Amino acid sequence: MSSTRTRTSLAVRTFAATAVALGALSLTACSDGMGTRDEGAAALAAASTDQQNTAGHSAAKRLTEDDKAADSARSAKPAGTSEAARPAEAATSATGAKAAQRPVTCTAANTKVKVTRVASPVNHLLLTATNTGTAPCFAYNAPALRFDDAQAAVSVNHDSVPQAVVTLEPGQSAYAGITTSAADGSGAHGYTAHRLGVYFSNRAMDGSVGPEAPVRLPAAGVYVDSTVTTTYWQSTRDAALMW
């Protein structure tokens, strides 16, 4: 009986020890399995974090480079200018150009006037007015002429009225013919003049406009009498010397 109990007790202890060992092995296996899974998850999380950090750094680097490029582009533009201002400046320039081309009245201020002696017809001078301005000008009516200190302007030959007012572009000239004295000597009160003053007509053609344009006469002077006359302004030299 005592031997039987001993064998039974030994079997119980052996079974218990085996159970304990199997339990320990099971726990160790579970622990190792969980540990393996935890380490894998941790590695994946770490890799994901590293990729996010790398992407974030790359994006930040690109933004910084873009900002630097934009700053460089802004610095390259002249100070005080903008794209929006350029069309306005172009429009202002175009408006100014159009205003500069608007025709004005010819005066001593925008023309150069000279007189020359001609061989034919006899007793004639040719008066030339050249536009020295930047805009076209109208040579209205006829020039108002005064030799020396004459009280009245020279008479105008009304047969010489042109078909239209003479318009001078910059650099172009208008002409007037001056008959200084009667070829047959029928004129009265003749004298030798040494100075000629020229005035331009206003648009209404009822008076002069602007200052006098002084004109140099030939050194010996010009003989004039009561028959002295001038033509209207003409567009050509030949038209001015027809009368």
C-alpha positions in Angstrom: 0.0 0.0 0.0 2.8 2.4 0.9 4.5 1.6 -2.4 1.4 2.2 -4.4 0.9 5.7 -2.8 4.5 6.5 -3.5 4.2 5.6 -7.2 0.9 7.6 -7.4 2.4 10.6 -5.7 5.4 10.5 -8.1 3.1 10.3 -11.1 1.1 13.2 -9.8 4.3 15.3 -9.3 5.6 14.3 -12.7 2.4 15.3 -14.4 2.3 18.5 -12.6 5.9 19.3 -13.5 5.1 18.4 -17.1 2.0 20.7 -17.1 4.0 23.5 -15.6 6.8 23.0 -18.2 4.3 22.9 -21.0 2.6 26.0 -19.7 5.9 27.8 -19.5 6.8 26.8 -23.0 3.4 28.0 -24.2 3.8 31.3 -22.4 7.3 31.6 -23.8 6.1 30.8 -27.3 3.3 33.3 -27.0 5.6 35.9 -25.5 8.1 35.3 -28.4 5.3 35.5 -31.0 3.9 38.7 -29.6 7.3 40.1 -29.2 8.1 39.3 -32.9 4.8 40.9 -34.0 5.5 44.0 -31.8 9.0 44.4 -33.2 7.7 44.2 -36.8 5.0 46.8 -36.1 7.5 49.0 -34.4 9.8 48.7 -37.5 7.0 49.6 -39.9 5.9 52.5 -37.8 9.5 53.7 -37.6 9.9 53.4 -41.4 6.6 55.2 -42.0 7.8 58.0 -39.7 11.1 58.3 -41.5 9.4 58.5 -44.9 7.0 61.2 -43.6 9.9 63.1 -42.2 11.9 62.8 -45.4 8.9 63.9 -47.5 8.3 66.8 -45.2 11.9 67.9 -45.4 11.8 67.6 -49.2 8.6 69.7 -49.4 10.0 72.3 -47.1 13.2 72.4 -49.2 11.2 72.9 -52.4 9.1 75.7 -50.8 12.3 77.4 -49.7 13.8 77.2 -53.1 10.6 78.5 -54.7 10.5 81.4 -52.3 14.2 82.2 -53.2 13.4 82.1 -56.9 10.4 84.4 -56.5 12.5 86.9 -54.4 15.2 86.8 -57.1 12.6 87.5 -59.8 11.1 90.4 -57.9 14.6 91.8 -57.2 15.3 91.7 -61.0 12.4 94.1 -61.8 13.3 97.9 -61.8 12.1 99.7 -58.7 8.8 101.5 -59.0 7.5 99.6 -62.0 4.8 97.0 -62.3 3.1 95.0 -65.1 -0.2 96.8 -64.5 1.5 100.2 -64.9 3.0 99.5 -68.3 -0.3 99.6 -70.3 -1.2 102.9 -68.7 2.3 104.3 -69.5 1.9 103.1 -73.1 -1.6 104.7 -73.3 -0.2 108.0 -71.9 2.6 108.0 -74.5 0.1 107.3 -77.3 -2.1 110.2 -76.2 0.8 112.5 -76.0 1.9 111.6 -79.5 -1.5 112.3 -80.9 -1.7 115.6 -79.1 1.7 116.6 -80.5 0.4 116.0 -84.1 -2.6 118.2 -83.8 -2.4 121.0 -86.3 -1.7 124.5 -85.0 -1.6 128.0 -86.6 1.7 129.0 -88.2 3.4 131.8 -86.4 6.9 133.3 -86.0 7.4 130.9 -83.1 7.1 127.7 -85.2 8.4 128.8 -88.6 11.6 130.3 -90.1 10.9 133.1 -92.6 13.3 134.4 -95.3 13.1 136.5 -98.4 15.0 136.1 -101.6 15.3 138.2 -104.8 14.2 136.6 -108.0 15.2 137.3 -111.6 11.6 136.8 -112.9 9.2 138.4 -112.7 11.0 141.7 -112.4 10.7 143.7 -109.2 9.7 140.6 -107.2 10.8 139.0 -104.0 9.9 135.5 -102.8 8.9 135.1 -99.2 9.4 131.5 -97.8 8.0 130.3 -94.4 9.3 126.9 -93.3 7.6 124.9 -90.5 10.2 124.3 -87.8 7.8 122.8 -85.2 6.8 119.3 -84.4 3.2 119.6 -85.5 1.5 120.6 -88.8 0.6 124.3 -89.0 -1.9 126.2 -91.1 -0.7 129.3 -93.1 -3.9 131.3 -93.1 -4.8 134.1 -95.5 -1.7 136.2 -96.6 1.3 137.5 -94.7 1.0 140.9 -93.2 4.1 142.8 -94.3 5.6 146.1 -93.1 8.7 147.6 -94.7 10.7 149.8 -92.4 8.4 151.9 -90.3 5.4 151.9 -92.6 2.1 152.7 -90.8 0.0 150.2 -92.8 0.6 146.7 -94.0 1.3 146.0 -97.6 -1.8 145.5 -99.8 -2.9 141.9 -100.7 -3.4 140.7 -104.3 -6.9 139.1 -103.9 -6.6 137.4 -107.3 -4.1 135.0 -105.7 -6.5 133.4 -103.2 -5.6 129.6 -103.0 -8.2 126.8 -103.3 -7.5 125.8 -99.7 -5.6 126.9 -96.7 -2.0 125.9 -97.0 -1.1 123.2 -94.4 2.6 122.7 -93.6 3.9 119.5 -92.2 7.1 119.8 -90.2 9.9 120.8 -92.6 7.5 121.9 -95.4 7.3 125.5 -96.7 4.7 128.0 -97.8 5.4 130.8 -100.3 4.2 134.3 -101.0 5.2 136.6 -103.9 6.0 140.2 -103.2 5.7 142.8 -106.0 8.0 145.6 -104.8 7.2 148.3 -107.3 5.6 149.0 -110.7 7.7 147.9 -113.6 6.7 150.9 -115.7 7.6 153.4 -112.9 4.0 154.4 -112.3 4.2 153.9 -108.6 4.5 156.8 -106.2 6.3 157.5 -102.9 9.1 155.2 -103.7 12.0 154.6 -101.3 14.7 152.0 -100.5 13.7 149.8 -97.5 16.2 148.0 -95.3 14.0 146.0 -93.0 10.9 143.8 -93.4 8.6 142.6 -90.6 6.3 139.6 -91.3 3.1 138.7 -89.3 1.0 135.6 -89.7 -2.8 135.7 -89.9 -5.0 134.2 -87.2 -7.6 131.5 -88.0 -10.4 134.1 -88.3 -8.3 135.9 -90.9 -9.2 139.2 -89.3 -5.9 140.0 -87.6 -2.4 138.7 -86.9 -1.2 136.1 -84.4 2.1 135.8 -82.6 5.1 138.1 -82.6 6.7 139.7 -85.7 9.1 137.5 -87.7 12.0 139.8 -88.6 13.4 139.1 -92.1 16.8 140.1 -93.5 16.6 142.0 -96.8 19.5 142.2 -99.3 22.3 144.4 -98.0 21.7 147.2 -100.6 18.0 147.3 -99.6 14.9 146.9 -101.7 13.1 149.7 -103.6 9.4 149.8 -102.9 6.6 152.2 -104.0 2.9 152.6 -103.6 2.2 149.6 -105.8 3.9 147.1 -103.4 1.6 144.0 -102.9 1.8 140.5 -101.6 0.0 137.3 -102.6 -1.8 134.8 -100.3 0.3 132.0 -98.9 0.8 129.3 -101.6 1.9 125.7 -101.5 4.5 126.1 -104.3 7.1 128.6 -105.4 5.7 128.8 -108.9 2.2 129.6 -107.7 3.5 132.4 -105.5 5.3 134.1 -108.5 2.4 133.9 -110.9 1.3 137.5 -110.1 
